[in-house]
Amino acid sequence: MMNMMSSSSSSSRKVMVMIFTCLGAVALLVAVFGPASSSYNNLNTNINTSTNTHLSQGIRRALQLGGKEGGEGEAVVDNKTMIRRVLMATTSEQQQQQQQQEENVDININDIDNHQYLLPESADRWCKPNKLPRLDFRNCDTNGVINQIKFVAGLTNGLKMLLLNIIQSYEDQRCFFVDENHNHLIARTDKSQEFDSFLRRYFEPLGLDKDDPIVLRAIREGRVEIKDWRDGWSNEHARRMEKSINTIESLHYVDFEGHYLKKVMLMRAWRPLPSVRHNSCKSLENMGLQEEFMAWSIRRGDKTIEGFNFAPLTPYFEASRRAINNPEIFNRVVPKIFVATDDCAVMEEIREMEPSWTFISECDNIAKHEGGGFVLGDMTNWDIATTDEHYRKFFVELFGLATAKYYVGVHYTNVAWWAYFMRASNWSFELVDHELSTHDIIKNW
């Protein structure tokens, strides 16, 4: 009898310990991530859950409402909810590996991580340390075929194709490394002005190192398959277009909607160095963008060579006035407008067209404004200082486009594609240069 009572008492204590352990874990999650927010920082998935009854239970779980209806039939998922879901799909083993990777970062980031930027809350998505765990590049079949992903062309076009091939690698449970040979971004006429890796210069490690034993063994054994932009853009499945359903067993992602998957994977794969992140956010802060603002993306330069006609500026003003007069967006209060452009000569024209509006741009920090815009072929003559300054400006602009409450741009630049998937919300994104609606364009992205 005493043994039975002792056993019962011991079992009760174990149950109580388990209960308090669970409660403690829940309390920690709430303390770290807080309650779900229904602000304009929502990750709007553009899925009409009332009409698309063919969606599986898994995808509907992934797109559970975050506390607000966002437009016509759109499910809304806020950024904190997305983080919680991805963390729930990440095993404790992966989290331990992430902590080990944190310890290997060769820069003291305490001061940067603790900095409080005077920017809108939406800036937290990219200006604060990324709460999503880093990808584990050894989470793959080390004895199988590994992918050699080529990184070439312009930056956002190259990053786009790289992201799509990385997603496919995880779906196929393949290891991968990035090949930057023949990369236009680092090729220079004066070889002393080249650097080994564009990615390592500005971003945290992405993929296995080319000298990793896993890679070297695969090369010796002939188990390497080259992947380029065609492999990422060749079919709807590889592109993870809107409303596609995707399961990646190696990441414990079940029935993820395509656009949602790309937003998650972009945050986990594309991680600017802490110094790049800090300098970009500090620059936005120094521009006086403490309040919610609008962003314009104006791309010129070599797009005429590619057969595109530049969009006139009038549609930018028309789209902006609609957003300003909308009580759900700016409610008739004209915000500051952050202009990201490769052609700084456009700033004078913009300001002449609407002198009463305040336009902010990195162009104001450049002493000489030369018309014409960015031409990829010109980079071969750049020195290292010119390269660093160009991408310092470009990263500030990307962060500004991602942070703005409302985005106005054009479809013919890959900057729009990348900024769209950096942004938390979809409803606040407008393209003004095409006869199709914005949604009809981006649904195929």
N, C-alpha and C positions, 0 to 999 in steps of 0.2 A: 504493500500500500504506500509506504514511504517512498519507494522507488518510483511508483507511478506519479506521486505528487511532485517529486523532484524532477522527473522527466517533463511533466506538464508545465512546471514553473520555468524550466530551461527553455522549452519551446515558446512559451509566452514572451520570454525576454528576447529571443531571436526575432519573433514577429515584430515586437516593439522597436527593436534596433532597425529592422528593415523599413518600417513605417517612417521612423525619424530620418533615416538615410534618404528615402525618396522625397520626403518633405524638404529636406535640406537641399537636394538637387534642384527641385522646383523653385525654391526660393532663390537659388543662385542664378538660374536662368532668368527669372523675373528681374533680379537686380542688375544683371548684365545687359539684357536686351530690352527690358521694359515692356509695357503693354503694347499691343498693336495700335498703330496710328492710322487715322483716316485723313491725313493731310494730303496736300498735293504731291507729296513725296511717294505716292503709291506706285507699285509696280503693276501697271494696268495691262492685262494680258489680252485684251481685245477678243475674249472668247464669249460668245453668246450662249451661256449655259442653259437658257430656256429653250432655244431652238435647235441647238446642236446636240440632240439626244443620243447621237452615235458615239459621243465621247465616253471613254471607259471610266469606271469608278476611280481608277488610279489617277487619271488626269484631272478629274473633278476634285479629288482630294488635293492635288497639287495646286489647284486654282481656287481653293476655298476663299470666300469673301473675307476681306480684311477689315470690314466694319463700315463700308460705304459703297453705294452704287455709283459707278463712274460713267455716266453717259448711257447711250442706247445699248442695253444688253451686255455691258462690259463688266466682267468680274474684276475686282480690284484686289491686289495683294500688295501690302506695304513692304518696305525694305526690311524692316525688322522681322516680319513674318517669313520672308524669303530666307533670311539668315537662319532662323530657327529651323526651318524645314531642311535646309541643306545640312546643318549640323546634325539633325536627327538621322539623316541618311549617311552620316560619316561614322565609321566604327571608332571605338576607343583606340584601336591600334593605329588608325590613321591620325588621330589627334596626337598620340604620342610621337609619331613621326614628324608631325607639324612642329611640335615643341622642339624637337631636335634640330629641325631646319631653322627655327627661330634663333637658336643658339649659334648657328653657323654664319649668320649674316654679319659681314665684316664692317659694320658701321654702328656707332653708338646712336640709337634712335630715341633714347628716353626723352631728351629735350623736345625733339620733333613731335613725338607721339603725344606729349602732354600740352602742346601748344593749343591755345584756344583762338581759333581764327574768327575775326569779326566778319562773318559771312552768313548768308541764310542757312537755315537748318538743312536744306537740301545738299549743301556742300559736304556734309558729314560722310556721305556715301563714298567720296573719293579723297577728302582731305584728312579724315581720321583713319587710323590703322584699320586695315581690312579685317573684319571679323570672320569672314569665310575662310576655311582652312585652305592652305596651299595644296595644289595637286601633288600627289605622290607619284613621281615619275618611274618608280619601280613597281608600281601596281600594275603589272603586266606579265605576260608569258615571256620570261627571259630566255627560254629555249626555242621560241618560235620566231616567225618573221618579224623584223622590226622595221619601222618606217623612217626613211630619211626624207624629212619635209623641207622642201626648198623655200627659202624666204628671199624673195626678189621683188622688183617693181617699186612703186611708191609706198610710203609707210602704211597708210591706212588700208590700201588695197592688199599689200603684203600681209598685214596683220589679220585682215579678214580671212584670207585664204589659209593662213596659218591656223587660226582659230577653228575653222571648219575641219581641217585635217587632224587637228588635235582631238576634237570631239569624236571623229571617226576612229582614231587610234584607240581611244578608251572603249568605244563600243566593240571594237574587234579584239580588245584585250592585248593590244600590241604596244611594246615599248617604242619610243621614238626619240630622235634627235633632230636638231634643226641645222640645215645646211645653208650657210651664208656665203658660199662661194658664188662669185659673179653677182653679188648684191649691188644694185645700183646705188644704194644709200652710202656705201663705203668705198666704192671704186673711185680713185683719183688719178689724174695725170701725173701729179707729183706724188710718188709712192711714199714719201716721208710724211704726207698728210693723211694717209690712210690709218685706220685702226682695225684690229682683228675682228671685232664683233660689234655690230650696231646694237644688238639686243643687250649684250652684257654691259655696254656703256651706259644705258639708260634704264634698264629693267632688271628685276631679280631673275635668277636662272629660270630658263624655260626649256624643259626636256632634259634628257640625259646629255652629259658632255660628250663631245665627239671622241674624246680619249677615254671614256668610261670603259672598264673591262667588258661590260655587257655589249657595248657597241663594237669594240675591237674584236671580240670573239665572233659576233654575228657577221662582221665583215670577212673574217678569215674563213668562216663556214659558208659564206655565200647566202646568208639569210636576210639580206637588206633589200627593201623595195622602195624605190624613189617615188615620192608623192609631190605633185606640183599643183598649181591653181586649178587645173582641169579636174583633178580628183575631188576637190572641195566644191566645185561649182557645176559638176557634170549632171547631177540629177536632183530631184526634189528632196529625196531622202537625205543626201549628203548636205544639202543647203539648210535643212531643218526649218522649212518655211512655216508660216503661221498655220496653226491648227494641226500640224503634223504631230504624230505621237511617237515618242522615243523612249526606249528603255536601254539603260547602260548598266549592266549588271555589276561591272567592276566598281562603279561608284554608288551602287545601291539606288539608282534613279529608275523609278518605275513609271512609265507612261507620262513622261514630261512633255508638255507642249513645246513646240519647236523654238518659238521666240523666247519663252521663259528659260529654256535650257541654255540658249546662247547668252542671255543676260547673266545667268549663274556662272557659266563656264568662263565668260569674259572676266568676271571679277576674280575667279580663282586662278586663271592662267596669266592674265595681263596685269602685272604688278610693278608699276614704276618704282624705282629706287626711292627710299625715304627722302633723300635730298631733292630728287625731282618733284616728288609729291609736295614737299614743303615749299620749295621755291615757286611752284605753280600756284599754290593756294595763297601764299604770302603776296604774290603779285596781284592776284584778284583782290585781296584785302586792301592793298595799297591803292587800288583804283577807286576805292570808296564804294564797293558793291555790298554794303552791309544789308541792304534791304533786297527783297525779291526783285529780280531784274529779268529782262528779255534778252535773247541772244539772236543775232543774225550771223549766218554763215554765207560769205560771198566768195565764190571760187572763180578765178579767171585763169591767167597764165596759159599753160599748154593745153587747156581744154579745147581751144580752137583747133589745135593740131589733131586732136582726137575726134574732131567732127561735131563738137557741141557749140551751140550759140549761147553766148552769155545771156542770162536772164536780166531783163531791165529792172531798175530799182523800184519802179512804181508798185509792182505787186508786193514788195516787202512792206511798203508803207500801208497798203490796203489791208494786208493780213494783220499787221500790227494794230491798226485802228480797230479792227474787229475784236482782237484780244483785249485791247484797252477798254473798249466800251462794254465788254461782256461782264456782267456783275459777278459771274462765277470765277473770273480770272483776275483782272486788274481793277474792275469796278470803276472805270472812268478816271483812274489815276495813272498818269503817264509815268512808267518806270524808266530807270536808266536802261539804255540799250547797249549791250556788249557786242562789238562787231569783231568777228573772226574773219580775216581775209588775207589772201596771199598778195593782194594788190593794194598797197596802202594809199595809192593815189585816189582811190574811191572815197576816202573819208571826207575830202573837201566837197565832193559832189553831194554826198549824203547830208552834210551839215547845211549846205546851201538850200537843199530841198525842204528841210524842216528845221529852221533855226531855233525854234522854241524847245526842241527835244534835246536831251543830253545823251550824246554818243560817247562810249568809252571803248578804247582799243589799245592793244599793244603797239599799234602803229604810232601812237603818240610818244612812245619811248624810243622810236627810231629816228635818228637825226636826218637821214636822207630818204625821201620817199621817191622811189623809182617806179614808174608805171609798168604794166605788163604782167606782173604776177609771177608765180612760181613755175619754172620750167625744169623738169627732172634732169634733162641733159646738161644743164648748167652746173650741176653739182660736181662734175668731174674736175672743175677748176677751183673748187673751194679748198680753203685750208681748214685745219681742225677748229680754229676759233670761230670761223664763219659757220661751220657745221653745228657746233655747240650752240651758238646764238640763234641760229634758225630753229633748232628743235626746242630750245628754251621757250621761244615765242610760241611755237606750235603746241607744246604741252600746256602752256597757260591757256591757249585758245580751246583745246580739247576739254580741259577742266571747266572752263567757263561755259562751253556749250552743254556739258553734262549737268551743270549746276543750275542753269537758268530755269526760271519757272515756265517760260514759253520759248520755243525754238522756231525760227523761221529760216528756211534755207532752200536749197535746190537738190534735185535728185541725181545730177550727173557727177557728183563727187563722192568718193568713198568715205570722205570725212563725215558725210551725212549718215551713212550706214553705221559707221563705228560709233558716232555720237548717239545715235538712236539706241543702240544696245548698251551704251554706258548709262543712259538716262533711266531713272526709276519709273517714270510714267510714259505712256504712249500717247495719251489723248492730247498732250501739250506740244505736239510735234507737227509742224506744217511745212509742206513743200509747195513752192509757188510758181514753178516753171513748167508744169506739165498739164495737159488737158485732162488727164486722169486725176481722180481724187487722191489725196495723200494716202489713204488707206489702201486704195487699189494698187498703189505703187509698193508700199512697204509690206504688204501681205506676201509678196514674192521674194522678200529679202531673206 
